Amino acid sequence: MQYNYNPQGYSFTSSIPDVFTISDFQGSSVYLSIYISRSEDSIFSTTLYAYGGQASIYDLRSIIESYMEEK
């Protein structure tokens, strides 16, 4: 499964959702990788485990903002 979050035009990090929930996957876990600007290297990756058929990541905005601050 691949999900693309592509804001249109110029966007601020405030438009990134605080909670990102994945519910349409099979199995008990999903591997999540975050890429910026179609890069080949992910800025963050983790395995999320399902609870009640859903897996969520919280504070996605801070992960992306931290990467941007470093660069």
CHARMM internal coordinates of N, CA and C (Angstrom, degrees):
IC EDIT
DIST 1 N 1 CA 1.4366
DIST 1 CA 1 C 1.5198
ANGL 1 N 1 CA 1 C 109.24
DIST 1 C 2 N 1.3077
ANGL 1 CA 1 C 2 N 116.28
DIHE 1 N 1 CA 1 C 2 N 137.49
DIST 2 N 2 CA 1.4620
ANGL 1 C 2 N 2 CA 120.62
DIHE 1 CA 1 C 2 N 2 CA 176.80
DIST 2 CA 2 C 1.5204
ANGL 2 N 2 CA 2 C 107.95
DIHE 1 C 2 N 2 CA 2 C -132.80
DIST 2 C 3 N 1.3101
ANGL 2 CA 2 C 3 N 115.60
DIHE 2 N 2 CA 2 C 3 N 131.99
DIST 3 N 3 CA 1.4635
ANGL 2 C 3 N 3 CA 121.44
DIHE 2 CA 2 C 3 N 3 CA 178.73
DIST 3 CA 3 C 1.5155
ANGL 3 N 3 CA 3 C 107.16
DIHE 2 C 3 N 3 CA 3 C -122.48
DIST 3 C 4 N 1.3070
ANGL 3 CA 3 C 4 N 116.52
DIHE 3 N 3 CA 3 C 4 N 127.78
DIST 4 N 4 CA 1.4600
ANGL 3 C 4 N 4 CA 120.77
DIHE 3 CA 3 C 4 N 4 CA 179.29
DIST 4 CA 4 C 1.5203
ANGL 4 N 4 CA 4 C 109.75
DIHE 3 C 4 N 4 CA 4 C -110.91
DIST 4 C 5 N 1.3095
ANGL 4 CA 4 C 5 N 115.69
DIHE 4 N 4 CA 4 C 5 N 124.25
DIST 5 N 5 CA 1.4639
ANGL 4 C 5 N 5 CA 121.74
DIHE 4 CA 4 C 5 N 5 CA 173.55
DIST 5 CA 5 C 1.5183
ANGL 5 N 5 CA 5 C 106.39
DIHE 4 C 5 N 5 CA 5 C -104.35
DIST 5 C 6 N 1.3066
ANGL 5 CA 5 C 6 N 116.81
DIHE 5 N 5 CA 5 C 6 N 104.60
DIST 6 N 6 CA 1.4635
ANGL 5 C 6 N 6 CA 122.47
DIHE 5 CA 5 C 6 N 6 CA -175.59
DIST 6 CA 6 C 1.5228
ANGL 6 N 6 CA 6 C 110.24
DIHE 5 C 6 N 6 CA 6 C -122.87
DIST 6 C 7 N 1.3258
ANGL 6 CA 6 C 7 N 117.81
DIHE 6 N 6 CA 6 C 7 N 94.84
DIST 7 N 7 CA 1.4602
ANGL 6 C 7 N 7 CA 119.17
DIHE 6 CA 6 C 7 N 7 CA 176.19
DIST 7 CA 7 C 1.5342
ANGL 7 N 7 CA 7 C 110.01
DIHE 6 C 7 N 7 CA 7 C -65.61
DIST 7 C 8 N 1.2951
ANGL 7 CA 7 C 8 N 115.96
DIHE 7 N 7 CA 7 C 8 N 147.77
DIST 8 N 8 CA 1.4580
ANGL 7 C 8 N 8 CA 121.54
DIHE 7 CA 7 C 8 N 8 CA -179.29
DIST 8 CA 8 C 1.5274
ANGL 8 N 8 CA 8 C 110.79
DIHE 7 C 8 N 8 CA 8 C -86.20
DIST 8 C 9 N 1.3201
ANGL 8 CA 8 C 9 N 116.29
DIHE 8 N 8 CA 8 C 9 N 139.20
DIST 9 N 9 CA 1.4652
ANGL 8 C 9 N 9 CA 120.56
DIHE 8 CA 8 C 9 N 9 CA 176.18
DIST 9 CA 9 C 1.5106
ANGL 9 N 9 CA 9 C 111.72
DIHE 8 C 9 N 9 CA 9 C 62.53
DIST 9 C 10 N 1.3082
ANGL 9 CA 9 C 10 N 115.88
DIHE 9 N 9 CA 9 C 10 N -149.77
DIST 10 N 10 CA 1.4718
ANGL 9 C 10 N 10 CA 121.28
DIHE 9 CA 9 C 10 N 10 CA 177.55
DIST 10 CA 10 C 1.5135
ANGL 10 N 10 CA 10 C 109.51
DIHE 9 C 10 N 10 CA 10 C -82.94
DIST 10 C 11 N 1.3147
ANGL 10 CA 10 C 11 N 115.79
DIHE 10 N 10 CA 10 C 11 N 136.05
DIST 11 N 11 CA 1.4578
ANGL 10 C 11 N 11 CA 121.05
DIHE 10 CA 10 C 11 N 11 CA -179.41
DIST 11 CA 11 C 1.5136
ANGL 11 N 11 CA 11 C 109.54
DIHE 10 C 11 N 11 CA 11 C -136.69
DIST 11 C 12 N 1.3114
ANGL 11 CA 11 C 12 N 114.81
DIHE 11 N 11 CA 11 C 12 N 155.60
DIST 12 N 12 CA 1.4552
ANGL 11 C 12 N 12 CA 121.72
DIHE 11 CA 11 C 12 N 12 CA 174.31
DIST 12 CA 12 C 1.5254
ANGL 12 N 12 CA 12 C 108.22
DIHE 11 C 12 N 12 CA 12 C -100.06
DIST 12 C 13 N 1.3167
ANGL 12 CA 12 C 13 N 116.29
DIHE 12 N 12 CA 12 C 13 N 156.19
DIST 13 N 13 CA 1.4620
ANGL 12 C 13 N 13 CA 118.56
DIHE 12 CA 12 C 13 N 13 CA 179.22
DIST 13 CA 13 C 1.5257
ANGL 13 N 13 CA 13 C 111.55
DIHE 12 C 13 N 13 CA 13 C -63.76
DIST 13 C 14 N 1.3130
ANGL 13 CA 13 C 14 N 118.08
DIHE 13 N 13 CA 13 C 14 N -19.03
DIST 14 N 14 CA 1.4656
ANGL 13 C 14 N 14 CA 120.38
DIHE 13 CA 13 C 14 N 14 CA 177.58
DIST 14 CA 14 C 1.5291
ANGL 14 N 14 CA 14 C 111.79
DIHE 13 C 14 N 14 CA 14 C -63.83
DIST 14 C 15 N 1.3256
ANGL 14 CA 14 C 15 N 118.06
DIHE 14 N 14 CA 14 C 15 N -17.39
DIST 15 N 15 CA 1.4674
ANGL 14 C 15 N 15 CA 120.62
DIHE 14 CA 14 C 15 N 15 CA 178.60
DIST 15 CA 15 C 1.5289
ANGL 15 N 15 CA 15 C 112.21
DIHE 14 C 15 N 15 CA 15 C -83.22
DIST 15 C 16 N 1.3353
ANGL 15 CA 15 C 16 N 117.75
DIHE 15 N 15 CA 15 C 16 N -7.83
DIST 16 N 16 CA 1.4611
ANGL 15 C 16 N 16 CA 121.45
DIHE 15 CA 15 C 16 N 16 CA 177.54
DIST 16 CA 16 C 1.5236
ANGL 16 N 16 CA 16 C 107.95
DIHE 15 C 16 N 16 CA 16 C -76.48
DIST 16 C 17 N 1.3190
ANGL 16 CA 16 C 17 N 117.40
DIHE 16 N 16 CA 16 C 17 N 131.50
DIST 17 N 17 CA 1.4699
ANGL 16 C 17 N 17 CA 119.18
DIHE 16 CA 16 C 17 N 17 CA -178.18
DIST 17 CA 17 C 1.5307
ANGL 17 N 17 CA 17 C 112.26
DIHE 16 C 17 N 17 CA 17 C -63.44
DIST 17 C 18 N 1.3504
ANGL 17 CA 17 C 18 N 116.36
DIHE 17 N 17 CA 17 C 18 N 143.64
DIST 18 N 18 CA 1.4700
ANGL 17 C 18 N 18 CA 121.43
DIHE 17 CA 17 C 18 N 18 CA 177.41
DIST 18 CA 18 C 1.5241
ANGL 18 N 18 CA 18 C 111.26
DIHE 17 C 18 N 18 CA 18 C -67.37
DIST 18 C 19 N 1.3225
ANGL 18 CA 18 C 19 N 116.04
DIHE 18 N 18 CA 18 C 19 N -37.85
DIST 19 N 19 CA 1.4563
ANGL 18 C 19 N 19 CA 121.57
DIHE 18 CA 18 C 19 N 19 CA -179.38
DIST 19 CA 19 C 1.5240
ANGL 19 N 19 CA 19 C 107.72
DIHE 18 C 19 N 19 CA 19 C -122.79
DIST 19 C 20 N 1.3128
ANGL 19 CA 19 C 20 N 115.88
DIHE 19 N 19 CA 19 C 20 N 127.36
DIST 20 N 20 CA 1.4617
ANGL 19 C 20 N 20 CA 122.25
DIHE 19 CA 19 C 20 N 20 CA 178.05
DIST 20 CA 20 C 1.5142
ANGL 20 N 20 CA 20 C 106.80
DIHE 19 C 20 N 20 CA 20 C -113.47
DIST 20 C 21 N 1.3313
ANGL 20 CA 20 C 21 N 117.43
DIHE 20 N 20 CA 20 C 21 N 115.90
DIST 21 N 21 CA 1.4598
ANGL 20 C 21 N 21 CA 122.38
DIHE 20 CA 20 C 21 N 21 CA -175.59
DIST 21 CA 21 C 1.5153
ANGL 21 N 21 CA 21 C 110.31
DIHE 20 C 21 N 21 CA 21 C -112.87
DIST 21 C 22 N 1.3165
ANGL 21 CA 21 C 22 N 115.52
DIHE 21 N 21 CA 21 C 22 N 133.83
DIST 22 N 22 CA 1.4583
ANGL 21 C 22 N 22 CA 122.41
DIHE 21 CA 21 C 22 N 22 CA 177.69
DIST 22 CA 22 C 1.5216
ANGL 22 N 22 CA 22 C 106.93
DIHE 21 C 22 N 22 CA 22 C -114.11
DIST 22 C 23 N 1.3346
ANGL 22 CA 22 C 23 N 116.42
DIHE 22 N 22 CA 22 C 23 N 127.57
DIST 23 N 23 CA 1.4610
ANGL 22 C 23 N 23 CA 118.33
DIHE 22 CA 22 C 23 N 23 CA -177.75
DIST 23 CA 23 C 1.5198
ANGL 23 N 23 CA 23 C 113.79
DIHE 22 C 23 N 23 CA 23 C -129.18
DIST 23 C 24 N 1.3178
ANGL 23 CA 23 C 24 N 118.43
DIHE 23 N 23 CA 23 C 24 N -11.21
DIST 24 N 24 CA 1.4660
ANGL 23 C 24 N 24 CA 119.71
DIHE 23 CA 23 C 24 N 24 CA -175.24
DIST 24 CA 24 C 1.5250
ANGL 24 N 24 CA 24 C 112.22
DIHE 23 C 24 N 24 CA 24 C -106.44
DIST 24 C 25 N 1.3246
ANGL 24 CA 24 C 25 N 116.33
DIHE 24 N 24 CA 24 C 25 N 56.72
DIST 25 N 25 CA 1.4544
ANGL 24 C 25 N 25 CA 120.51
DIHE 24 CA 24 C 25 N 25 CA 177.48
DIST 25 CA 25 C 1.5157
ANGL 25 N 25 CA 25 C 109.10
DIHE 24 C 25 N 25 CA 25 C -127.92
DIST 25 C 26 N 1.3062
ANGL 25 CA 25 C 26 N 115.71
DIHE 25 N 25 CA 25 C 26 N 161.89
DIST 26 N 26 CA 1.4529
ANGL 25 C 26 N 26 CA 120.76
DIHE 25 CA 25 C 26 N 26 CA -179.16
DIST 26 CA 26 C 1.5226
ANGL 26 N 26 CA 26 C 109.25
DIHE 25 C 26 N 26 CA 26 C -106.70
DIST 26 C 27 N 1.2932
ANGL 26 CA 26 C 27 N 116.10
DIHE 26 N 26 CA 26 C 27 N 143.58
DIST 27 N 27 CA 1.4531
ANGL 26 C 27 N 27 CA 120.56
DIHE 26 CA 26 C 27 N 27 CA -179.85
DIST 27 CA 27 C 1.5144
ANGL 27 N 27 CA 27 C 111.37
DIHE 26 C 27 N 27 CA 27 C 100.73
DIST 27 C 28 N 1.3330
ANGL 27 CA 27 C 28 N 115.76
DIHE 27 N 27 CA 27 C 28 N -172.15
DIST 28 N 28 CA 1.4630
ANGL 27 C 28 N 28 CA 120.30
DIHE 27 CA 27 C 28 N 28 CA -175.51
DIST 28 CA 28 C 1.5213
ANGL 28 N 28 CA 28 C 113.40
DIHE 27 C 28 N 28 CA 28 C -101.59
DIST 28 C 29 N 1.3429
ANGL 28 CA 28 C 29 N 116.65
DIHE 28 N 28 CA 28 C 29 N -4.07
DIST 29 N 29 CA 1.4610
ANGL 28 C 29 N 29 CA 118.91
DIHE 28 CA 28 C 29 N 29 CA 179.84
DIST 29 CA 29 C 1.5234
ANGL 29 N 29 CA 29 C 110.00
DIHE 28 C 29 N 29 CA 29 C -148.47
DIST 29 C 30 N 1.3332
ANGL 29 CA 29 C 30 N 114.61
DIHE 29 N 29 CA 29 C 30 N 162.73
DIST 30 N 30 CA 1.4604
ANGL 29 C 30 N 30 CA 121.51
DIHE 29 CA 29 C 30 N 30 CA 176.98
DIST 30 CA 30 C 1.5253
ANGL 30 N 30 CA 30 C 107.53
DIHE 29 C 30 N 30 CA 30 C -141.13
DIST 30 C 31 N 1.3174
ANGL 30 CA 30 C 31 N 116.00
DIHE 30 N 30 CA 30 C 31 N 139.45
DIST 31 N 31 CA 1.4629
ANGL 30 C 31 N 31 CA 121.29
DIHE 30 CA 30 C 31 N 31 CA 177.88
DIST 31 CA 31 C 1.5203
ANGL 31 N 31 CA 31 C 108.03
DIHE 30 C 31 N 31 CA 31 C -92.04
DIST 31 C 32 N 1.3207
ANGL 31 CA 31 C 32 N 117.48
DIHE 31 N 31 CA 31 C 32 N 127.16
DIST 32 N 32 CA 1.4573
ANGL 31 C 32 N 32 CA 122.84
DIHE 31 CA 31 C 32 N 32 CA -176.83
DIST 32 CA 32 C 1.5175
ANGL 32 N 32 CA 32 C 109.60
DIHE 31 C 32 N 32 CA 32 C -114.72
DIST 32 C 33 N 1.3248
ANGL 32 CA 32 C 33 N 116.75
DIHE 32 N 32 CA 32 C 33 N 128.49
DIST 33 N 33 CA 1.4639
ANGL 32 C 33 N 33 CA 122.86
DIHE 32 CA 32 C 33 N 33 CA 173.62
DIST 33 CA 33 C 1.5102
ANGL 33 N 33 CA 33 C 108.07
DIHE 32 C 33 N 33 CA 33 C -127.40
DIST 33 C 34 N 1.3343
ANGL 33 CA 33 C 34 N 116.42
DIHE 33 N 33 CA 33 C 34 N 139.38
DIST 34 N 34 CA 1.4631
ANGL 33 C 34 N 34 CA 122.03
DIHE 33 CA 33 C 34 N 34 CA -179.71
DIST 34 CA 34 C 1.5184
ANGL 34 N 34 CA 34 C 108.32
DIHE 33 C 34 N 34 CA 34 C -113.19
DIST 34 C 35 N 1.3114
ANGL 34 CA 34 C 35 N 114.94
DIHE 34 N 34 CA 34 C 35 N 127.23
DIST 35 N 35 CA 1.4681
ANGL 34 C 35 N 35 CA 122.60
DIHE 34 CA 34 C 35 N 35 CA 178.66
DIST 35 CA 35 C 1.5230
ANGL 35 N 35 CA 35 C 108.67
DIHE 34 C 35 N 35 CA 35 C -119.93
DIST 35 C 36 N 1.3258
ANGL 35 CA 35 C 36 N 116.83
DIHE 35 N 35 CA 35 C 36 N 147.24
DIST 36 N 36 CA 1.4585
ANGL 35 C 36 N 36 CA 122.40
DIHE 35 CA 35 C 36 N 36 CA 177.53
DIST 36 CA 36 C 1.5265
ANGL 36 N 36 CA 36 C 108.38
DIHE 35 C 36 N 36 CA 36 C -114.73
DIST 36 C 37 N 1.3088
ANGL 36 CA 36 C 37 N 116.20
DIHE 36 N 36 CA 36 C 37 N 132.77
DIST 37 N 37 CA 1.4713
ANGL 36 C 37 N 37 CA 123.18
DIHE 36 CA 36 C 37 N 37 CA 174.56
DIST 37 CA 37 C 1.5298
ANGL 37 N 37 CA 37 C 113.15
DIHE 36 C 37 N 37 CA 37 C 51.83
DIST 37 C 38 N 1.2982
ANGL 37 CA 37 C 38 N 116.14
DIHE 37 N 37 CA 37 C 38 N 46.64
DIST 38 N 38 CA 1.4718
ANGL 37 C 38 N 38 CA 122.14
DIHE 37 CA 37 C 38 N 38 CA 176.51
DIST 38 CA 38 C 1.5291
ANGL 38 N 38 CA 38 C 113.37
DIHE 37 C 38 N 38 CA 38 C 57.02
DIST 38 C 39 N 1.2970
ANGL 38 CA 38 C 39 N 116.73
DIHE 38 N 38 CA 38 C 39 N 27.53
DIST 39 N 39 CA 1.4611
ANGL 38 C 39 N 39 CA 121.88
DIHE 38 CA 38 C 39 N 39 CA 177.92
DIST 39 CA 39 C 1.5328
ANGL 39 N 39 CA 39 C 109.84
DIHE 38 C 39 N 39 CA 39 C -65.69
DIST 39 C 40 N 1.3137
ANGL 39 CA 39 C 40 N 116.24
DIHE 39 N 39 CA 39 C 40 N 156.09
DIST 40 N 40 CA 1.4566
ANGL 39 C 40 N 40 CA 120.43
DIHE 39 CA 39 C 40 N 40 CA 176.02
DIST 40 CA 40 C 1.5245
ANGL 40 N 40 CA 40 C 111.76
DIHE 39 C 40 N 40 CA 40 C -85.89
DIST 40 C 41 N 1.3250
ANGL 40 CA 40 C 41 N 117.52
DIHE 40 N 40 CA 40 C 41 N -14.26
DIST 41 N 41 CA 1.4594
ANGL 40 C 41 N 41 CA 122.40
DIHE 40 CA 40 C 41 N 41 CA -179.82
DIST 41 CA 41 C 1.5246
ANGL 41 N 41 CA 41 C 110.06
DIHE 40 C 41 N 41 CA 41 C -106.44
DIST 41 C 42 N 1.3192
ANGL 41 CA 41 C 42 N 116.51
DIHE 41 N 41 CA 41 C 42 N 129.50
DIST 42 N 42 CA 1.4554
ANGL 41 C 42 N 42 CA 118.70
DIHE 41 CA 41 C 42 N 42 CA 178.84
DIST 42 CA 42 C 1.5271
ANGL 42 N 42 CA 42 C 109.80
DIHE 41 C 42 N 42 CA 42 C -77.63
DIST 42 C 43 N 1.3308
ANGL 42 CA 42 C 43 N 115.87
DIHE 42 N 42 CA 42 C 43 N 149.37
DIST 43 N 43 CA 1.4641
ANGL 42 C 43 N 43 CA 120.11
DIHE 42 CA 42 C 43 N 43 CA 177.80
DIST 43 CA 43 C 1.5257
ANGL 43 N 43 CA 43 C 111.12
DIHE 42 C 43 N 43 CA 43 C -90.80
DIST 43 C 44 N 1.3373
ANGL 43 CA 43 C 44 N 116.46
DIHE 43 N 43 CA 43 C 44 N -17.87
DIST 44 N 44 CA 1.4557
ANGL 43 C 44 N 44 CA 121.69
DIHE 43 CA 43 C 44 N 44 CA -178.40
DIST 44 CA 44 C 1.5259
ANGL 44 N 44 CA 44 C 107.92
DIHE 43 C 44 N 44 CA 44 C -160.96
DIST 44 C 45 N 1.3201
ANGL 44 CA 44 C 45 N 116.38
DIHE 44 N 44 CA 44 C 45 N 140.56
DIST 45 N 45 CA 1.4588
ANGL 44 C 45 N 45 CA 119.82
DIHE 44 CA 44 C 45 N 45 CA 174.05
DIST 45 CA 45 C 1.5194
ANGL 45 N 45 CA 45 C 109.26
DIHE 44 C 45 N 45 CA 45 C -147.65
DIST 45 C 46 N 1.3160
ANGL 45 CA 45 C 46 N 115.03
DIHE 45 N 45 CA 45 C 46 N 148.35
DIST 46 N 46 CA 1.4546
ANGL 45 C 46 N 46 CA 121.27
DIHE 45 CA 45 C 46 N 46 CA -179.60
DIST 46 CA 46 C 1.5198
ANGL 46 N 46 CA 46 C 109.25
DIHE 45 C 46 N 46 CA 46 C -161.52
DIST 46 C 47 N 1.3029
ANGL 46 CA 46 C 47 N 116.82
DIHE 46 N 46 CA 46 C 47 N 165.46
DIST 47 N 47 CA 1.4576
ANGL 46 C 47 N 47 CA 122.20
DIHE 46 CA 46 C 47 N 47 CA 173.00
DIST 47 CA 47 C 1.5177
ANGL 47 N 47 CA 47 C 107.67
DIHE 46 C 47 N 47 CA 47 C -104.95
DIST 47 C 48 N 1.3252
ANGL 47 CA 47 C 48 N 116.29
DIHE 47 N 47 CA 47 C 48 N 127.17
DIST 48 N 48 CA 1.4555
ANGL 47 C 48 N 48 CA 122.32
DIHE 47 CA 47 C 48 N 48 CA 177.84
DIST 48 CA 48 C 1.5267
ANGL 48 N 48 CA 48 C 108.23
DIHE 47 C 48 N 48 CA 48 C -104.03
DIST 48 C 49 N 1.3238
ANGL 48 CA 48 C 49 N 116.65
DIHE 48 N 48 CA 48 C 49 N 138.70
DIST 49 N 49 CA 1.4564
ANGL 48 C 49 N 49 CA 121.73
DIHE 48 CA 48 C 49 N 49 CA -179.78
DIST 49 CA 49 C 1.5158
ANGL 49 N 49 CA 49 C 109.59
DIHE 48 C 49 N 49 CA 49 C -108.37
DIST 49 C 50 N 1.3141
ANGL 49 CA 49 C 50 N 115.28
DIHE 49 N 49 CA 49 C 50 N 138.97
DIST 50 N 50 CA 1.4624
ANGL 49 C 50 N 50 CA 121.36
DIHE 49 CA 49 C 50 N 50 CA -174.54
DIST 50 CA 50 C 1.5227
ANGL 50 N 50 CA 50 C 111.81
DIHE 49 C 50 N 50 CA 50 C -74.33
DIST 50 C 51 N 1.3073
ANGL 50 CA 50 C 51 N 113.95
DIHE 50 N 50 CA 50 C 51 N 145.19
DIST 51 N 51 CA 1.4609
ANGL 50 C 51 N 51 CA 122.71
DIHE 50 CA 50 C 51 N 51 CA 171.40
DIST 51 CA 51 C 1.5167
ANGL 51 N 51 CA 51 C 105.75
DIHE 50 C 51 N 51 CA 51 C -138.05
DIST 51 C 52 N 1.3090
ANGL 51 CA 51 C 52 N 117.19
DIHE 51 N 51 CA 51 C 52 N 117.91
DIST 52 N 52 CA 1.4636
ANGL 51 C 52 N 52 CA 120.56
DIHE 51 CA 51 C 52 N 52 CA -178.09
DIST 52 CA 52 C 1.5216
ANGL 52 N 52 CA 52 C 112.38
DIHE 51 C 52 N 52 CA 52 C 64.24
DIST 52 C 53 N 1.3146
ANGL 52 CA 52 C 53 N 117.39
DIHE 52 N 52 CA 52 C 53 N 31.60
DIST 53 N 53 CA 1.4626
ANGL 52 C 53 N 53 CA 121.11
DIHE 52 CA 52 C 53 N 53 CA 178.37
DIST 53 CA 53 C 1.5172
ANGL 53 N 53 CA 53 C 114.83
DIHE 52 C 53 N 53 CA 53 C 80.26
DIST 53 C 54 N 1.3324
ANGL 53 CA 53 C 54 N 117.36
DIHE 53 N 53 CA 53 C 54 N 7.26
DIST 54 N 54 CA 1.4632
ANGL 53 C 54 N 54 CA 121.49
DIHE 53 CA 53 C 54 N 54 CA -179.61
DIST 54 CA 54 C 1.5200
ANGL 54 N 54 CA 54 C 110.62
DIHE 53 C 54 N 54 CA 54 C -133.48
DIST 54 C 55 N 1.3281
ANGL 54 CA 54 C 55 N 114.96
DIHE 54 N 54 CA 54 C 55 N 152.52
DIST 55 N 55 CA 1.4580
ANGL 54 C 55 N 55 CA 121.24
DIHE 54 CA 54 C 55 N 55 CA 172.71
DIST 55 CA 55 C 1.5212
ANGL 55 N 55 CA 55 C 106.72
DIHE 54 C 55 N 55 CA 55 C -129.83
DIST 55 C 56 N 1.3167
ANGL 55 CA 55 C 56 N 117.08
DIHE 55 N 55 CA 55 C 56 N 138.35
DIST 56 N 56 CA 1.4663
ANGL 55 C 56 N 56 CA 121.04
DIHE 55 CA 55 C 56 N 56 CA -176.81
DIST 56 CA 56 C 1.5121
ANGL 56 N 56 CA 56 C 111.03
DIHE 55 C 56 N 56 CA 56 C -131.20
DIST 56 C 57 N 1.3164
ANGL 56 CA 56 C 57 N 114.95
DIHE 56 N 56 CA 56 C 57 N 149.57
DIST 57 N 57 CA 1.4596
ANGL 56 C 57 N 57 CA 121.01
DIHE 56 CA 56 C 57 N 57 CA 170.62
DIST 57 CA 57 C 1.5230
ANGL 57 N 57 CA 57 C 106.33
DIHE 56 C 57 N 57 CA 57 C -121.85
DIST 57 C 58 N 1.3154
ANGL 57 CA 57 C 58 N 115.06
DIHE 57 N 57 CA 57 C 58 N 133.32
DIST 58 N 58 CA 1.4587
ANGL 57 C 58 N 58 CA 121.05
DIHE 57 CA 57 C 58 N 58 CA -177.54
DIST 58 CA 58 C 1.5264
ANGL 58 N 58 CA 58 C 110.12
DIHE 57 C 58 N 58 CA 58 C -105.44
DIST 58 C 59 N 1.3077
ANGL 58 CA 58 C 59 N 115.72
DIHE 58 N 58 CA 58 C 59 N 147.42
DIST 59 N 59 CA 1.4595
ANGL 58 C 59 N 59 CA 123.98
DIHE 58 CA 58 C 59 N 59 CA 176.17
DIST 59 CA 59 C 1.5277
ANGL 59 N 59 CA 59 C 112.89
DIHE 58 C 59 N 59 CA 59 C 62.87
DIST 59 C 60 N 1.3081
ANGL 59 CA 59 C 60 N 115.29
DIHE 59 N 59 CA 59 C 60 N 41.58
DIST 60 N 60 CA 1.4574
ANGL 59 C 60 N 60 CA 122.34
DIHE 59 CA 59 C 60 N 60 CA 176.15
DIST 60 CA 60 C 1.5247
ANGL 60 N 60 CA 60 C 110.61
DIHE 59 C 60 N 60 CA 60 C -56.94
DIST 60 C 61 N 1.3013
ANGL 60 CA 60 C 61 N 115.95
DIHE 60 N 60 CA 60 C 61 N -34.55
DIST 61 N 61 CA 1.4698
ANGL 60 C 61 N 61 CA 121.59
DIHE 60 CA 60 C 61 N 61 CA 179.54
DIST 61 CA 61 C 1.5277
ANGL 61 N 61 CA 61 C 111.43
DIHE 60 C 61 N 61 CA 61 C -58.30
DIST 61 C 62 N 1.3212
ANGL 61 CA 61 C 62 N 118.20
DIHE 61 N 61 CA 61 C 62 N -44.68
DIST 62 N 62 CA 1.4681
ANGL 61 C 62 N 62 CA 121.32
DIHE 61 CA 61 C 62 N 62 CA -179.16
DIST 62 CA 62 C 1.5270
ANGL 62 N 62 CA 62 C 112.01
DIHE 61 C 62 N 62 CA 62 C -64.81
DIST 62 C 63 N 1.3243
ANGL 62 CA 62 C 63 N 116.98
DIHE 62 N 62 CA 62 C 63 N -35.77
DIST 63 N 63 CA 1.4650
ANGL 62 C 63 N 63 CA 120.53
DIHE 62 CA 62 C 63 N 63 CA 178.00
DIST 63 CA 63 C 1.5217
ANGL 63 N 63 CA 63 C 109.50
DIHE 62 C 63 N 63 CA 63 C -61.57
DIST 63 C 64 N 1.3172
ANGL 63 CA 63 C 64 N 116.36
DIHE 63 N 63 CA 63 C 64 N -46.89
DIST 64 N 64 CA 1.4664
ANGL 63 C 64 N 64 CA 121.00
DIHE 63 CA 63 C 64 N 64 CA -178.21
DIST 64 CA 64 C 1.5231
ANGL 64 N 64 CA 64 C 111.01
DIHE 63 C 64 N 64 CA 64 C -70.32
DIST 64 C 65 N 1.3314
ANGL 64 CA 64 C 65 N 117.68
DIHE 64 N 64 CA 64 C 65 N -41.75
DIST 65 N 65 CA 1.4630
ANGL 64 C 65 N 65 CA 120.49
DIHE 64 CA 64 C 65 N 65 CA 179.36
DIST 65 CA 65 C 1.5353
ANGL 65 N 65 CA 65 C 111.59
DIHE 64 C 65 N 65 CA 65 C -63.99
DIST 65 C 66 N 1.3337
ANGL 65 CA 65 C 66 N 117.11
DIHE 65 N 65 CA 65 C 66 N -38.88
DIST 66 N 66 CA 1.4603
ANGL 65 C 66 N 66 CA 120.08
DIHE 65 CA 65 C 66 N 66 CA 177.99
DIST 66 CA 66 C 1.5210
ANGL 66 N 66 CA 66 C 111.19
DIHE 65 C 66 N 66 CA 66 C -62.26
DIST 66 C 67 N 1.3187
ANGL 66 CA 66 C 67 N 116.35
DIHE 66 N 66 CA 66 C 67 N -42.34
DIST 67 N 67 CA 1.4659
ANGL 66 C 67 N 67 CA 119.80
DIHE 66 CA 66 C 67 N 67 CA 177.09
DIST 67 CA 67 C 1.5258
ANGL 67 N 67 CA 67 C 110.60
DIHE 66 C 67 N 67 CA 67 C -62.06
DIST 67 C 68 N 1.3191
ANGL 67 CA 67 C 68 N 116.93
DIHE 67 N 67 CA 67 C 68 N -43.53
DIST 68 N 68 CA 1.4591
ANGL 67 C 68 N 68 CA 121.03
DIHE 67 CA 67 C 68 N 68 CA -178.42
DIST 68 CA 68 C 1.5257
ANGL 68 N 68 CA 68 C 111.44
DIHE 67 C 68 N 68 CA 68 C -65.05
DIST 68 C 69 N 1.3268
ANGL 68 CA 68 C 69 N 117.51
DIHE 68 N 68 CA 68 C 69 N -37.25
DIST 69 N 69 CA 1.4592
ANGL 68 C 69 N 69 CA 121.04
DIHE 68 CA 68 C 69 N 69 CA 177.95
DIST 69 CA 69 C 1.5211
ANGL 69 N 69 CA 69 C 111.28
DIHE 68 C 69 N 69 CA 69 C -63.88
DIST 69 C 70 N 1.3349
ANGL 69 CA 69 C 70 N 116.41
DIHE 69 N 69 CA 69 C 70 N -39.20
DIST 70 N 70 CA 1.4715
ANGL 69 C 70 N 70 CA 120.32
DIHE 69 CA 69 C 70 N 70 CA 178.98
DIST 70 CA 70 C 1.5161
ANGL 70 N 70 CA 70 C 111.77
DIHE 69 C 70 N 70 CA 70 C -65.59
DIST 70 C 71 N 1.3153
ANGL 70 CA 70 C 71 N 117.02
DIHE 70 N 70 CA 70 C 71 N -34.77
DIST 71 N 71 CA 1.4665
ANGL 70 C 71 N 71 CA 121.09
DIHE 70 CA 70 C 71 N 71 CA -177.75
DIST 71 CA 71 C 1.5161
ANGL 71 N 71 CA 71 C 110.96
DIHE 70 C 71 N 71 CA 71 C -86.72
END
COOR INIT
IC SEED 1 N 1 CA 1 C
IC BUILD
